[in-house]
Amino acid sequence: MQRPCGNSAGCNAPLHPMTDPYTQRLARLDCCAVSDALDKLNLTGVVTVLPQRSSSRRIAGRAITVKLVAKEQAPVTSGPPRHLGTTAIESGGPGDVIVVEQRSGIEAGSWGGILSLAAKVRGIEGVIADGPVRDIDEARAYDLPIYSRGLTARTARGRVAEAATNVDVRIDEITVSPGDYVLADNSAVIFIGKANIEAVLAAAEDIAAREAAMAKALLAGESVGTVMGANYENMLAVHA
C-alpha cells in the first residue's frame, strides 16, 4: 500500500502503522541508548537543537516528510491551493511522525494549531520541525508532541509554502528520507535510515540491557565505581 503523494512526483513511501515491529521495538528505547548504538556503529542521526515544545511523551515512528520554501520559490501547481502540511496529515496515522524542513531563514510558522488538531485526530505520533512553530499552546492542549527549532506567532501565509511532501529533507545536519525511523524525547531527536534500523535496534537493545543490569547491581549494593568501571567504559567497544 502506498502513500498518496500530493504535490510530490515519484513518491512511493509505504504505510507503516504501529504494527511495524521495528517501530514497536524503537518505542521501548530512549534516545541516549540509541545515540550510543549509533556511536558504536559509526552512524550519524542525532539532532540536539530541536527541543521538545509540547507534551512530555517520547515518540517513535516512520517519517512523513514535508519541505517548505519561501513563498516565491514554491512550485506552481494547478487546481485549488493546499495549505502546507495537509497532504502529510491526510496520508498519515498511528506510527507516523511528520518531519518538516523550514530552512528558508524566514520567521514564519512551519506548523500551526489547526494542523496540530488535525494530526491529533489522525493519530499521528508527533511533529519534528526544523523551523519555527506557532500556536504551541494549542499543541500542548492536544497533548501532541512537537519538537522545533523555535516558536513564533508569524503566519506562513504570504511567507512560506510547501514545495513537496515525502521527499528528502534536511534536518539540522541530517538528511531524512520518507519512511526513515524517528525517535524523540527530551534528550534528542534521532533519525535512523531504513537500511540501518535492524543493526541500530540490536545494538541499542544490548546497551539498554547492560544498563539495566548495572542499575540492578547498584540497587543490590555494589559500588558505583565498580559498576561504572570496565562494564560502562567498554560498552561501545566493537567486540562488545
C-alpha atoms as a printed R data frame, in Angstrom:
    type eleno elety resid chain resno      x      y       z
1   ATOM     1    CA   MET     A     1  0.000  0.000   0.000
2   ATOM     2    CA   GLN     A     2  1.393  3.405  -0.975
3   ATOM     3    CA   ARG     A     3  1.002  6.880   0.464
4   ATOM     4    CA   PRO     A     4 -0.781  9.495  -1.602
5   ATOM     5    CA   CYS     A     5  1.903 11.928  -2.656
6   ATOM     6    CA   GLY     A     6  0.009 15.136  -3.325
7   ATOM     7    CA   ASN     A     7  2.352 17.570  -4.991
8   ATOM     8    CA   SER     A     8  5.387 15.277  -4.937
9   ATOM     9    CA   ALA     A     9  6.260 13.331  -8.078
10  ATOM    10    CA   GLY     A    10  7.536  9.792  -7.770
11  ATOM    11    CA   CYS     A    11  6.740  9.408  -4.071
12  ATOM    12    CA   ASN     A    12  6.131  5.805  -3.081
13  ATOM    13    CA   ALA     A    13  6.818  5.572   0.656
14  ATOM    14    CA   PRO     A    14  4.789  2.664   2.090
15  ATOM    15    CA   LEU     A    15  2.432  2.960   5.014
16  ATOM    16    CA   HIS     A    16  3.907  1.726   8.295
17  ATOM    17    CA   PRO     A    17  1.438  1.700  11.204
18  ATOM    18    CA   MET     A    18  2.329  0.973  14.813
19  ATOM    19    CA   THR     A    19  2.167 -2.756  13.986
20  ATOM    20    CA   ASP     A    20  5.583 -2.306  12.344
21  ATOM    21    CA   PRO     A    21  7.798 -4.419  14.641
22  ATOM    22    CA   TYR     A    22 10.755 -2.079  14.263
23  ATOM    23    CA   THR     A    23  8.659  0.877  15.431
24  ATOM    24    CA   GLN     A    24  7.434 -1.129  18.414
25  ATOM    25    CA   ARG     A    25 10.992 -2.004  19.405
26  ATOM    26    CA   LEU     A    26 12.171  1.569  18.898
27  ATOM    27    CA   ALA     A    27  9.385  2.922  21.124
28  ATOM    28    CA   ARG     A    28 10.734  0.889  24.055
29  ATOM    29    CA   LEU     A    29 14.141  2.611  23.880
30  ATOM    30    CA   ASP     A    30 15.294  6.090  24.854
31  ATOM    31    CA   CYS     A    31 17.374  8.439  22.740
32  ATOM    32    CA   CYS     A    32 20.505  8.004  24.855
33  ATOM    33    CA   ALA     A    33 20.651  4.244  24.262
34  ATOM    34    CA   VAL     A    34 20.011  4.743  20.549
35  ATOM    35    CA   SER     A    35 22.631  7.507  20.352
36  ATOM    36    CA   ASP     A    36 25.144  5.131  21.933
37  ATOM    37    CA   ALA     A    37 24.192  2.496  19.382
38  ATOM    38    CA   LEU     A    38 24.803  4.949  16.538
39  ATOM    39    CA   ASP     A    39 28.217  5.767  18.031
40  ATOM    40    CA   LYS     A    40 29.033  2.065  18.242
41  ATOM    41    CA   LEU     A    41 28.097  1.587  14.591
42  ATOM    42    CA   ASN     A    42 29.786  4.826  13.458
43  ATOM    43    CA   LEU     A    43 26.489  6.238  12.179
44  ATOM    44    CA   THR     A    44 25.020  9.737  12.375
45  ATOM    45    CA   GLY     A    45 21.429 10.744  13.106
46  ATOM    46    CA   VAL     A    46 21.320 12.601  16.435
47  ATOM    47    CA   VAL     A    47 19.875 16.144  16.439
48  ATOM    48    CA   THR     A    48 20.032 18.140  19.689
49  ATOM    49    CA   VAL     A    49 18.861 21.588  18.527
50  ATOM    50    CA   LEU     A    50 15.128 20.815  18.333
51  ATOM    51    CA   PRO     A    51 13.820 20.810  21.912
52  ATOM    52    CA   GLN     A    52 10.525 19.295  22.955
53  ATOM    53    CA   ARG     A    53  7.965 22.118  22.891
54  ATOM    54    CA   SER     A    54  4.758 20.304  23.821
55  ATOM    55    CA   SER     A    55  3.817 17.103  25.636
56  ATOM    56    CA   SER     A    56  6.360 15.092  27.613
57  ATOM    57    CA   ARG     A    57  5.798 11.847  25.745
58  ATOM    58    CA   ARG     A    58  8.508 10.058  23.834
59  ATOM    59    CA   ILE     A    59  7.561  9.441  20.213
60  ATOM    60    CA   ALA     A    60  8.651  6.809  17.719
61  ATOM    61    CA   GLY     A    61  7.572  6.135  14.165
62  ATOM    62    CA   ARG     A    62  8.264  6.469  10.444
63  ATOM    63    CA   ALA     A    63  8.884  9.829   8.811
64  ATOM    64    CA   ILE     A    64  6.425 11.586   6.548
65  ATOM    65    CA   THR     A    65  8.498 14.479   5.249
66  ATOM    66    CA   VAL     A    66  7.454 17.997   4.248
67  ATOM    67    CA   LYS     A    67  9.757 20.507   2.554
68  ATOM    68    CA   LEU     A    68  8.877 24.203   2.883
69  ATOM    69    CA   VAL     A    69 10.440 27.081   0.956
70  ATOM    70    CA   ALA     A    70  9.992 30.830   0.630
71  ATOM    71    CA   LYS     A    71  6.638 31.612  -0.981
72  ATOM    72    CA   GLU     A    72  8.183 32.875  -4.218
73  ATOM    73    CA   GLN     A    73 10.220 29.657  -4.573
74  ATOM    74    CA   ALA     A    74  7.244 27.319  -4.327
75  ATOM    75    CA   PRO     A    75  6.398 25.324  -7.473
76  ATOM    76    CA   VAL     A    76  3.381 26.457  -9.486
77  ATOM    77    CA   THR     A    77  0.605 23.879  -9.274
78  ATOM    78    CA   SER     A    78 -2.772 23.558 -10.944
79  ATOM    79    CA   GLY     A    79 -6.022 23.172  -9.057
80  ATOM    80    CA   PRO     A    80 -7.104 24.666  -5.748
81  ATOM    81    CA   PRO     A    81 -4.348 25.667  -3.311
82  ATOM    82    CA   ARG     A    82 -3.482 23.337  -0.457
83  ATOM    83    CA   HIS     A    83 -2.202 24.543   2.881
84  ATOM    84    CA   LEU     A    84  1.218 23.351   3.915
85  ATOM    85    CA   GLY     A    85  1.226 20.086   5.861
86  ATOM    86    CA   THR     A    86 -2.260 18.949   4.868
87  ATOM    87    CA   THR     A    87 -1.103 16.301   2.398
88  ATOM    88    CA   ALA     A    88  1.180 14.806   5.046
89  ATOM    89    CA   ILE     A    89 -1.584 14.718   7.647
90  ATOM    90    CA   GLU     A    90 -4.107 13.147   5.292
91  ATOM    91    CA   SER     A    91 -1.645 10.398   4.355
92  ATOM    92    CA   GLY     A    92 -0.577  9.703   7.936
93  ATOM    93    CA   GLY     A    93 -1.819  7.972  11.050
94  ATOM    94    CA   PRO     A    94 -0.603  5.995  14.076
95  ATOM    95    CA   GLY     A    95  3.061  5.130  13.753
96  ATOM    96    CA   ASP     A    96  3.831  8.176  11.625
97  ATOM    97    CA   VAL     A    97  5.868 11.254  12.581
98  ATOM    98    CA   ILE     A    98  5.665 14.358  10.403
99  ATOM    99    CA   VAL     A    99  9.117 15.847   9.748
100 ATOM   100    CA   VAL     A   100  9.199 19.400   8.389
101 ATOM   101    CA   GLU     A   101 12.108 21.291   6.846
102 ATOM   102    CA   GLN     A   102 11.703 25.075   7.007
103 ATOM   103    CA   ARG     A   103 15.219 26.396   6.485
104 ATOM   104    CA   SER     A   104 14.230 29.429   4.438
105 ATOM   105    CA   GLY     A   105 15.541 31.863   7.027
106 ATOM   106    CA   ILE     A   106 12.095 33.480   7.161
107 ATOM   107    CA   GLU     A   107 10.421 33.709  10.550
108 ATOM   108    CA   ALA     A   108  7.124 32.046   9.723
109 ATOM   109    CA   GLY     A   109  5.254 29.114  11.172
110 ATOM   110    CA   SER     A   110  6.124 25.731   9.698
111 ATOM   111    CA   TRP     A   111  3.257 24.237  11.677
112 ATOM   112    CA   GLY     A   112  0.203 25.607  13.496
113 ATOM   113    CA   GLY     A   113 -2.795 24.944  15.688
114 ATOM   114    CA   ILE     A   114 -5.319 23.639  13.157
115 ATOM   115    CA   LEU     A   115 -2.657 21.316  11.769
116 ATOM   116    CA   SER     A   116 -1.944 20.082  15.302
117 ATOM   117    CA   LEU     A   117 -5.603 19.287  15.879
118 ATOM   118    CA   ALA     A   118 -5.862 17.514  12.522
119 ATOM   119    CA   ALA     A   119 -2.740 15.464  13.292
120 ATOM   120    CA   LYS     A   120 -4.124 14.529  16.699
121 ATOM   121    CA   VAL     A   121 -7.405 13.406  15.137
122 ATOM   122    CA   ARG     A   122 -5.491 11.233  12.655
123 ATOM   123    CA   GLY     A   123 -3.461  9.620  15.455
124 ATOM   124    CA   ILE     A   124 -0.122 10.913  14.194
125 ATOM   125    CA   GLU     A   125  2.594 10.432  16.805
126 ATOM   126    CA   GLY     A   126  4.100 13.919  16.673
127 ATOM   127    CA   VAL     A   127  5.882 16.579  14.644
128 ATOM   128    CA   ILE     A   128  9.580 17.399  14.156
129 ATOM   129    CA   ALA     A   129 10.160 20.839  12.611
130 ATOM   130    CA   ASP     A   130 13.484 22.378  11.681
131 ATOM   131    CA   GLY     A   131 11.951 25.836  11.736
132 ATOM   132    CA   PRO     A   132  9.571 27.917  13.855
133 ATOM   133    CA   VAL     A   133  6.233 26.533  15.028
134 ATOM   134    CA   ARG     A   134  3.223 28.646  16.038
135 ATOM   135    CA   ASP     A   135  0.151 28.035  18.233
136 ATOM   136    CA   ILE     A   136  2.236 25.932  20.607
137 ATOM   137    CA   ASP     A   137 -0.292 26.352  23.425
138 ATOM   138    CA   GLU     A   138 -2.849 24.568  21.272
139 ATOM   139    CA   ALA     A   139 -0.470 21.671  20.640
140 ATOM   140    CA   ARG     A   140  0.069 21.420  24.402
141 ATOM   141    CA   ALA     A   141 -3.679 21.349  24.993
142 ATOM   142    CA   TYR     A   142 -3.988 18.497  22.461
143 ATOM   143    CA   ASP     A   143 -1.005 16.648  24.017
144 ATOM   144    CA   LEU     A   144  0.606 16.470  20.593
145 ATOM   145    CA   PRO     A   145  4.404 16.165  20.896
146 ATOM   146    CA   ILE     A   146  6.207 18.830  18.876
147 ATOM   147    CA   TYR     A   147  9.958 19.379  18.561
148 ATOM   148    CA   SER     A   148 11.064 22.527  16.768
149 ATOM   149    CA   ARG     A   149 13.898 24.945  16.087
150 ATOM   150    CA   GLY     A   150 11.889 27.833  17.555
151 ATOM   151    CA   LEU     A   151  8.495 29.347  18.281
152 ATOM   152    CA   THR     A   152  6.706 32.208  16.558
153 ATOM   153    CA   ALA     A   153  3.347 33.896  16.148
154 ATOM   154    CA   ARG     A   154  4.006 34.765  12.491
155 ATOM   155    CA   THR     A   155  1.810 33.050   9.927
156 ATOM   156    CA   ALA     A   156  3.113 31.125   6.941
157 ATOM   157    CA   ARG     A   157  0.612 32.921   4.690
158 ATOM   158    CA   GLY     A   158  2.464 35.049   2.182
159 ATOM   159    CA   ARG     A   159  5.820 33.978   3.614
160 ATOM   160    CA   VAL     A   160  6.495 30.260   3.117
161 ATOM   161    CA   ALA     A   161  4.795 27.462   1.203
162 ATOM   162    CA   GLU     A   162  5.094 23.735   0.675
163 ATOM   163    CA   ALA     A   163  7.466 22.607  -2.046
164 ATOM   164    CA   ALA     A   164  6.787 18.870  -1.732
165 ATOM   165    CA   THR     A   165  5.633 16.050   0.508
166 ATOM   166    CA   ASN     A   166  7.603 12.839   1.020
167 ATOM   167    CA   VAL     A   167 10.892 13.938  -0.468
168 ATOM   168    CA   ASP     A   168 14.309 14.001   1.188
169 ATOM   169    CA   VAL     A   169 14.593 16.856   3.695
170 ATOM   170    CA   ARG     A   170 17.464 18.335   5.682
171 ATOM   171    CA   ILE     A   171 17.016 18.472   9.452
172 ATOM   172    CA   ASP     A   172 19.983 20.217  11.047
173 ATOM   173    CA   GLU     A   173 22.885 18.225   9.543
174 ATOM   174    CA   ILE     A   174 20.902 15.053   8.806
175 ATOM   175    CA   THR     A   175 19.223 14.069   5.542
176 ATOM   176    CA   VAL     A   176 15.893 12.393   6.287
177 ATOM   177    CA   SER     A   177 14.104 10.280   3.683
178 ATOM   178    CA   PRO     A   178 10.429  9.308   3.694
179 ATOM   179    CA   GLY     A   179  9.960  6.171   5.772
180 ATOM   180    CA   ASP     A   180 13.109  6.630   7.863
181 ATOM   181    CA   TYR     A   181 12.687  5.862  11.543
182 ATOM   182    CA   VAL     A   182 12.305  8.640  14.113
183 ATOM   183    CA   LEU     A   183 12.754  8.606  17.888
184 ATOM   184    CA   ALA     A   184 12.428 11.735  20.036
185 ATOM   185    CA   ASP     A   185 12.435 12.512  23.749
186 ATOM   186    CA   ASN     A   186 13.748 15.277  25.986
187 ATOM   187    CA   SER     A   187 17.356 14.315  25.230
188 ATOM   188    CA   ALA     A   188 17.316 14.499  21.427
189 ATOM   189    CA   VAL     A   189 15.660 13.759  18.134
190 ATOM   190    CA   ILE     A   190 17.150 10.787  16.290
191 ATOM   191    CA   PHE     A   191 16.721  9.685  12.683
192 ATOM   192    CA   ILE     A   192 17.630  6.164  11.562
193 ATOM   193    CA   GLY     A   193 17.814  5.175   7.920
194 ATOM   194    CA   LYS     A   194 15.661  2.243   6.859
195 ATOM   195    CA   ALA     A   195 18.697  0.205   5.871
196 ATOM   196    CA   ASN     A   196 20.270  0.567   9.333
197 ATOM   197    CA   ILE     A   197 17.297  0.011  11.615
198 ATOM   198    CA   GLU     A   198 17.914 -3.670  12.448
199 ATOM   199    CA   ALA     A   199 21.562 -3.124  13.368
200 ATOM   200    CA   VAL     A   200 20.797  0.021  15.390
201 ATOM   201    CA   LEU     A   201 17.966 -1.641  17.308
202 ATOM   202    CA   ALA     A   202 20.070 -4.691  18.121
203 ATOM   203    CA   ALA     A   203 22.924 -2.546  19.427
204 ATOM   204    CA   ALA     A   204 20.613 -0.228  21.385
205 ATOM   205    CA   GLU     A   205 18.720 -3.112  22.975
206 ATOM   206    CA   ASP     A   206 22.011 -4.663  24.072
207 ATOM   207    CA   ILE     A   207 23.137 -1.351  25.574
208 ATOM   208    CA   ALA     A   208 19.816 -0.868  27.362
209 ATOM   209    CA   ALA     A   209 20.010 -4.384  28.798
210 ATOM   210    CA   ARG     A   210 23.536 -3.779  30.060
211 ATOM   211    CA   GLU     A   211 22.491 -0.503  31.682
212 ATOM   212    CA   ALA     A   212 19.523 -2.217  33.337
213 ATOM   213    CA   ALA     A   213 21.884 -4.814  34.765
214 ATOM   214    CA   MET     A   214 24.135 -2.048  36.078
215 ATOM   215    CA   ALA     A   215 21.177 -0.365  37.781
216 ATOM   216    CA   LYS     A   216 20.199 -3.684  39.330
217 ATOM   217    CA   ALA     A   217 23.749 -4.130  40.653
218 ATOM   218    CA   LEU     A   218 23.667 -0.653  42.226
219 ATOM   219    CA   LEU     A   219 20.366 -1.404  43.940
220 ATOM   220    CA   ALA     A   220 21.868 -4.658  45.231
221 ATOM   221    CA   GLY     A   221 24.624 -2.694  46.968
222 ATOM   222    CA   GLU     A   222 27.513 -2.835  44.504
223 ATOM   223    CA   SER     A   223 29.679  0.292  44.472
224 ATOM   224    CA   VAL     A   224 29.191  2.837  41.721
225 ATOM   225    CA   GLY     A   225 32.922  2.780  40.987
226 ATOM   226    CA   THR     A   226 32.748 -0.893  40.213
227 ATOM   227    CA   VAL     A   227 29.560 -0.608  38.192
228 ATOM   228    CA   MET     A   228 30.775  2.395  36.186
229 ATOM   229    CA   GLY     A   229 34.199  0.908  35.598
230 ATOM   230    CA   ALA     A   230 35.005 -1.623  32.939
231 ATOM   231    CA   ASN     A   231 31.386 -2.503  32.166
232 ATOM   232    CA   TYR     A   232 30.406  1.052  31.241
233 ATOM   233    CA   GLU     A   233 33.652  2.194  29.646
234 ATOM   234    CA   ASN     A   234 33.769 -0.795  27.297
235 ATOM   235    CA   MET     A   235 30.083 -0.788  26.428
236 ATOM   236    CA   LEU     A   236 30.562  0.674  22.961
237 ATOM   237    CA   ALA     A   237 33.563 -1.435  22.008
238 ATOM   238    CA   VAL     A   238 33.104 -3.144  18.678
239 ATOM   239    CA   HIS     A   239 33.637 -6.565  20.229
240 ATOM   240    CA   ALA     A   240 31.048 -5.901  22.981
